[in-house]
């Protein structure tokens, strides 16, 4: 037995002594019934001798008061006994990515992970600490405290429909463990392993253990991984949809694809795509002229374990014959200017880099050649030969393109292009950025990339077309025309991924209301003339309504899971434990690995005080 506040032991001794002295000095008065008192009226008081002190009588009330005084001192001294094992801080990290909703494990992988996390909590002692971290699009702490508090948060935990920031979640769990140096840290990661290899996390204050959710080895998934509605630059009244499908399983699949008018539910086409095992395919279909919103629905098969990526909805507003305002910013615009002016619907403006407007422009598409400003415009971008020192695409060096290691044949950017023309092109070696993926690449780095930044599409030509003579070949104007067609698809509506914030113009003088896919409604607050919508983790249709008249729709957009990596639900991550790289320095003032008894003694003290009050009250 040890005492965490030893000085309070003096009080534990002093309080009973004080009670004893109080009874000794003041004595106890007893009420006695006598027949009469007049016989004592004339009795003279004693003038000799002193009253002799007598020890207090050992009554029940006296003993209860001594016990209460002793218990009070012991409670303040905080008695404790050393534990056989030190108390621990267990941080539970749950993968909340879309793949955890796969149903190859019944009822789902996520429910299996929740069950295992609850089992881990049940083995903790009351003196242990627990924390719960959610690895969704962002890593967030849902609860931290006693195992019972974390258990309640775990019951309310729900998975998301997007990617999972597992690396950031583990780093956050390490920081939580470091803040309790008096406890032995431990990080448990509950995941299906369907994530790419983790990048280095850095220093870890506690060891990391992966708790895998065993998936069905025969399970697979078929997914829609890309839907692009394109207006042809040469014929803006004609619109086509390019759909990319993936069979992420070990068995061939026959995939009927329904194309529907999302406003009416009418199906206008139903092509069928045959995909071998572990392969990708695509289809191209022309859209009706009056279509305003398109739904692409993939008919599920018995080997399709994830339904989230089987339906995509995109806006397809009518474009008419309106011209496209394009701004070209280039120090030597000859080749790009000619390629852009060859597109009939392009209305081109050309400026030098030093004349580029700081506040942006009214262009619907901006082309940057060998230049990138510090503040990017809020429009689709075509970036050619990105310069060193820019923030959008960090440049690591240069290389000369040799043989291609990646070329997505059939991609809209490469339609009709002879890729042999790219051989010998001088290109920039770019750092990997999370928002872009390569379409054409060599062993030294990508040559053509596409992606979305801040909600707008971006196409990057990492090469300089002039030194190799590429600008004089037929491939270059075709690449530019395809890139413009790809980028103006943005006019068909926002392309939003789960968890991606959306910025919309705020209605002037009016409140706005957001309707989520599940029907819930949220008030939207404007900031700087913009509405920021951050709760976009669920796939489906989102509506922005007029707050005063909820029948008026101010804006709408759809969130779709178009992520091939997330649709690949097969375990592929390294689940080997990660050792702690440093131990938190123990805080001398921190909690010791002991079991304290003050709570039990406090309960006993309250019980003794209650009995003492009852005895005193009955005595009268």
N, C-alpha and C positions, 0 to 999 in steps of 0.2 A: 504494500500500500504506500502511495506517495501523495503529497499534497501540492497542488499547483500554485496555491497562494499560502505558503507556510506561515506568513506573518499573521494570518487570520486565526491560527491555532491559539495565539495568546488571547484572542477574543473568545474562543471556544472555552478557555479555562476561566476567563474573567467573568463571563455572564453567569454561570452557575454559582460562583463565589458571591457575586453581587446579590443574587436571589437569597442565598443562605444568610448573608449579613442582614439583609432587609428583614427577614423573619426573626433573626436573633435579636436585633436592636428594637424592633417595634413589637415583637411578640405577636400573639394571635388572640383576638378577643372572641369569646364564646358567648353566645346568647343562651341564658338559662331562665327557666320559669320558676319563680318563688312565690310563696303565698302572700307576702306583704313586705314593705321596706321601711315602715315607721319605726320598727325597733332599732334600726341603724341610724336614725336621724341624730341622736345625741352622742353618738360614738365619736370620741376625740381622735383626730388624725395622729398617726404615729410620727414621733419626732426623732426617733433614734433608729440607726441602722440604714441600710440601703437595700433596695430590691435586688434580689439575687438573679443574675441572668441564668436562664435555663435554655438548654438546647431546644430548637423547634421540634415540635412533635412530627413524626413521620406520617403525615396525613397523605391521602391520595392527591389532594390539590397541591400540596408542597412538592411531591414527587413529580407531578405533571409539569409544574413550573420549572423545576430543575432540568427535566428532560427537554423542554422546549428551548431553554437557554443554551444547553449543550448542542442541540441540533442546529440552532441558528449559527453558532460559531463554526460547526463542521461544514455547513452549506457554503459559507463564505470562504472556507479554506479549500474548497473544490477537491475532495478526495478522489483519487483515481488509481486504477491498476494497470500496469503495462499489458499491452496486447501481445499475444503470441506472434501475430503478423501485423505489420504497420497498417494504418488506415490508408485507403487508396482513393485516387480520383480517376474514375473511369469515364472517358469521353466516348460517347457513341456517335459515330458518323454513319448516317443512312444515305445511300445513293437514292436520289429522288428523280433520276432521269427517266426518259420515256421508256427505255428498254425494260425498266423494272415493272412495267405494266403488262409484260408478256404473260400469256396464259398457259405456257407449257408446264408451269408449276401451278397447281391448283391451290387457292383460287387465282393467285398471281404471284409473281416473284416478289413483289413488294410486300404482300401479306406474309409470305414466308420469312422475309427479312424482319418484319415487325415482330413476328412470333419469336424469332431467335434473339432479338434485342430485348424483348420482355423477359426471356429466360435469363439473359445475362444480368438484368437488373435484379431478378429474384435471388441471385446468389450474393448480392451485396449486403453488408451489415449496416445497421442504422448509423454508425459513425463514419461510414464511407460517404464520399461525395460523387455525384454523377452529373454529366452534362450531355446535351443532345444537340448535334449539329446537322443541319439539313444541307445536302449537296445538290441543290437545284441549279438553275442558271447562275445564281450567286450563292455563296456559302453564308448561312445565317445560323445564329445560335437561337434555338427555340426554348431551351430551359437549362438551368444550372442550379443545383441545390441538392436536396436529399433525394434518395432513390425514389421515394413516393411522389415527389414533385415532378421528377422527370418521367415517371411512369404515366402520369396524367397527360403530359405533353405528347408522349409517344402515342397514346390512344387517339389524339386529335391530328396526328401527323398524316399528310397526304402527299403522294408523289406528284410530279409535274409531267408536262407533255413535251419537254424540251431536253436539252443536254444537261449534264451534271458537272458542276465545277468541283470535281473530286480532289484535285491537287490543292485548290484553295481551301477546301473544307478540312483537309488534313493539316495544312499550315495553321488554320484557325484553331483546330483542336490542340495543336502543340502549344499555342499561346495560352489557351485556357489551362492546360496542365502546368505551364510554367508559373502561373499566378498562384498556385497552391504548392509551394515548395515543401511544406511539412507533410505532404501526402505523396504516396508512391503513384506516379502517373502511369496511365495505360490507355491506349487509343485502340478502339475496336471499329473496324470499317465493314459495314454490311453491304455487300454489292454482288451483282451477278457477274462481274468481271468483263462486261461488254463495253470496255473503254480502251482507247489506244494507250500505249505505254506512257506512264506518267513522266513528265519532265521533272528534273531535279527540284525537290521541295525546299531544300536548305536545312538549317539546323533543326533538329527535333528534340523537344524536351522530354519525350516519353516514347517508348517503343510502340510501333504500329503493327497490329495484327489484322489481317484480312479474314473476314468470315464469309466464305463464298456461299451463294445460293445455288445449289446444284440444279442446273437446267437439264431438260430432256435432250440427250445427245442427238436424237432424230428430229428435233424441232428445227424449223427454218422460218423464213419470213419473206414475203414479197411486198414490195413497197413502190410507191410513186416517189421518185427522188427529185424530179424537176418538172415544172409546168411553166412554159413561157409562151405568152400570147404576143405575137409579133405582127405589126403592121408593115407591109412591104414599103420601103422608101419610094419605090417607083410606082406603086399603086396603093395608096393609103386606104382605099375602100375595101381592099382585100386583106382579110386577116386570117392568120393560120395559128394553130396551137402546136407547139413542139412539146411532147411528153416523153420523159425518160423513166423507164421502169428498171427494177433490179430484182433478180431472184437470188436471195441471200440464203440459199439452202442447198442441200446435197441431192435433191431430186428435181427432175425437169418439171416445169409448170406451164399450164395453159391458162392465160390470164385474159378473161373478157374485161374490157375497159368501157365503162359507160360514160358518154359525154352528154351532159344534161344542161338545160337552161335552168339555172338555179332559182330564178324568179318564179317560174311556173312548174318546175319539176319535170318538164317534158324532155324525154331522151331523143336526141336527133342523130346519134351515131353510136355504134357498139362494135368497134373493131376488136379483134382477138390477136394477142401476141403470144407466140411460142418462145419460151426462154429455157435454154438448157440450165443445168445446175451451175450455181455460182457464176452467173453471167448477167449482163445488162442488155437492154434493148430500147428502142425508141419507136415512136410513131408520129406522123405528121397529119393533121386534119384541118380542113378549112372550116371556118366558123360561119354560122348564119349572119347575114348583114344586120339583123335587128337584135342580136344577142348582147345583153348588157352585163350578164354575170354567168360565169361558167363553173360547173361542177364536174370534176373528174372522179369517178368512183371505180375502184378496183374490186372486182368480185372476189371475196375471200375463199381460199381453198383450205383443205384440212391441214396443210402444212404452213399456214399463215398464222403465226402466234401473236402478232401485234396489230391490232386494228387501227391504231392512231394514224398510220401512214397510208391508209387505204382510201382516203378521201381528201381532196384538195378543192378549194373554192377560190376563184380569182375574179376580179372585176374586169370587164372588157367593154369600156365605154366606146361609143361610136366616135371615130376620129375624123371622118369626113375628108375633105381635101385640104384642110388647113395646113399651111407650111410650118416647118419646124425651125425655130430660131436657134441657131448654133453659133457659139462664140469660140473662135480659134485664137489661142494665145501662144505665139511662137516667135523665136528670133529669126527663123528662116522658113517661112510658111509655104514655100513653093509646092512641094510634093503633097503635103496634107491638104493645102488649099485646093489643088486640082482634084484630088480624090473626093473631097467634100462637095465641091461645086458640081461634080458629075452626078450627084444625087438630085433628082428633079425637085423634091419637096423641101430641100434644105435652103433656108435663108441665112446666108453666112455673113458674119462680121469678123474681121481679123484685126488684132491689136498686138503690139509688141509687149514683152513682159513688163517693161518699166511703165507702160501706159495702162496696165491692167487695173481696173477699178477696185479699190480696196473694199468698198461696200458690196461688191458683187455686181450682178447685172440681171437683166430680165431674160437671159438666155434659158432655153429649156434643156439644152445640152451644152456642156463646156468641154473643149478639147485643149489639153495642156501638152505642149511639145517642148521637151527639155527644160521645163519650168514647172514649179509648183509653189503657190503662194502659202503664206503662213495661215491664212484663213481661207478655207475651201468654200466654194459656193454651195448652196443647198439645191443641187441639181445633179442629174446623172453626169458621170465623168468618163472621158476617154483620156488616159494618160499614156503618152508616147515618150520613151527614153527618159524615165524619171531622173532628176538630177540628184547628186549627192547632197546630204545634209537636210533632206526634207523629212517631215514628221509622219507623213502618210505611209511612205514606203522606204524604210531605211535601206540605204545602199551599202553593201559590204565590199564591193570591188567590181571588176569587169571581167568578161570572158568572151571568147569567140565561139559561136554556136557550131557544134559538130553534129554527130548523129543524134537523132531524137530518141529519147527513152520513154516519152509519153506523148500521145497524140489522140485525143478523143474524136475519132472519126465519126462523122455524123452530127457533131455538135454544130449548132447554128453559126457559131463564129467561124467555123472552118468550111462551111458549105461552098463547094466549087473552088477551093483554094489548093494550089499545088504547094505542099509544104516543103518541097525540095528547094524552093526559093529562099527559105530561111537559113540554109546552110551557109556558113561563113559570116552571118550577121554579127555585128559587135553589140553585145548586150551587157546589161547591168546585173550583177549578182545581188539579189534582194534577200533581206532577212525575212523569215517566215512571219506572216501576219495572220491573225485568227480569222479575219473576215474574208479572205480571198483563197481561192483554190486554183491550182495550175490546170490549164487546158492543153498547152503544148510545153514540153520541158525537155532539157538535155540533162546529162549527168552533172553538169556544172550549175544548173539552176533553171527556173522556168523562163519561157519566152513570152507566153501569153497567159494572163490570169483573169479571172472574173470573180466578183463577189458583191457584197453590199456593205456600205459604210454609212452610218447614221441614217439608215433606212433608204438610201439611194443606191442604184446599181453603179458599179465601177468596172471598166474593162481596162486592163493594163497591157501595153506592148512594151516589154522590158528591153527592146532592142532599138538601135538607131538605124533607120532604113537607108540613110545616105551612104555611109562608107562602103557597104557591100554591094551597092547598086540595087537593093531591094525596092527602092522607091521608083525605079524605072521598069519594074516587072509588072505583069498583070496581077500577080498575087496581092500586091499592096493595096490597090484600090478596092479589090474584092474584100480584103480584110477590113478596111475602113467601112465599106458599105455594110458588111455583116455586123460590125460593132455598133454602127448607128442603129441598125434594125433591132439589135439586142437591147440597146439602151433606151430606145423610145418605148419599149414595152412597159417602162415605168409609168407611162401615161395611162396604162390600163389599171392603175391602182397600186396601193402600197404592197410591197412584198415583205411580210412581217414574220419573223421566226418566233417561236415560243420564248417568252422572257425578254424580248427586245422592246425597249421603250419606244413609244410613238409620240411624235410631236405634230400637233395640228394647230392651225390658226384659231385663236379664241374668238368666239362670236362677240361682236361689238355690243357692249351694254347688256348682254344676256348671260344667264347662267347656263351651264351645260350638265347633262346627265349621261353617264356611261352605262350601257346595258351589256352585261357580259354574256358569253354563250350559254351559261346555265340559268340565265334569267335574272341574276342579282343585279342591283342598280347601285351606282356610286355617284356622288356629287364630284364634279371636276372643278378644280380651282385653276385659274389662269395665272401665269407668271410671265411678265415681259411680253404680253400680247399673244402667248402661246399656251396651248393645253398640253400638259405632259401626262401621258397614260403609261403607267409603269406596270400595272397588273395585267400582263398579256401572256401568262404562262399556259393558259388553256387554249387548245386549238378550237376553231370555230369562228362564228361571225360576231363582230362587235359593232354596236350602234352608238352614236353620239347624238343625243336628243336635245332639243331646246328645253331648258329647265322650266320655262314659263308655259310652254305649250308642248307637251310630250308627244303630240302627234307629228311634230315636225322633226325630220331627221336631218341633222346638220352635216354629218359625215358617217362613213362606215368603212370597215376594213375587215379582212379575214386573216387569221393566224393559222399557218399550216406547218406541219412537220415535214420539211423537205431537207432532210439531213441523212445522207446515205450512211454516215458513220453511226448515227443513233439507231437507224433502222437495222443495222447489222447487230442482231441480238446475241450472236455467238460469243462466248467468253474468249477474249484475246488479250486481256491485260495480265501483267505479271503480278501474281498475288503472293509473292514471297514476303515474309515479314520485313519491316524496316526497323533497324535498331535505333535507339536513342543516340544522338550524336553529342549531346551534352546533358548533364544533370543540373537541375535548378539548385542553386545554393540555398541551403536551409536557412530560414529566417529564425534567429534566436527567440524572437517574440511570437513565433508561429505556434500552431497547435502541435503537441507531442502525440506520437502514436500510442495513445492510451484510451482506456474506457473510463469515462467520468461517471461518478455516482451522485452528483449534486441534484439531479432531477428526482431520483428516488428518495433522497434525504429530504428534499423540499416537500414532497408528497407526505412523507412521514411527519414532518414538522407541522404541516397544515392539519393533519389528523390529530396530533397531540394537542394543538391549540384548540381545536374544536371540542375535544373531550374535556379539556380544562375549563372551557367556557360553560359547558353543560353542567359540570360538577359545581362550579361557582354559582350558577343560576339556581340549581336545586338546593344549594345550601342556604341561599337567600341573604 
